[in-house]
């Protein structure tokens, strides 16, 4: 029987014992009480030994709990430190990524601006070159047109001169044809002249020559 059960029986015996009137005393069977005390005497060392074992186990459990708590605390601290380090690494990585992104955007913007400026410069050069080419073509065409106009005027003048020469040749041809026609017509015979009378001229005098 255990100590707790023996104590419960003693308590029950006292609670159920008879009371002497007007005295407050109770009547207890001393044999039962002695028996219970003997049981306590026999069981108490065992209980105390159990209690010592329990206390020892409790101390061991407490020490184990403390060691586990220390281990858990250290692990928590290490985990927290790692988390802080990881958070710092993540924060630094984010900051670095942000800086890289900003630098990349700035470089891209600078490249775009340079490309636009270069493209604009090339476009301006192309426009300038095209304008020069067009101006040269316009000047060449104008000069050629002026030469053609001058040549055309010269041709017109030459044609006018040729026409005049042609007209003169036609007039000369007409005159020649008229002259030819006049040559081909029969000539009228001149009237007969009376023969002059022979006259005696003195010897030695020259006779006058007949007039043609």
Buried (B, 14 or more C-beta within 10 A) or exposed (E): EEBEEBBEBBEEBEEEEEEEEEEEEEEBEEEEBEEBEEBBEEBBEEBEEBEEEEEEEEEEEEEEEEEEEEEEEEEEEEEEEEEEEEEEEEEEEEEEEEEEEEEEEEEEEEEEEEEEEEEEEEEEEEEEEEEEEEEEEEEEEEEEEEEEEEEEEEEEEEEEEEEEEEEEEEEEEEEEEEEEEEEEEEEEEEEEEEEEEEEEEEEEEEEEEEEE
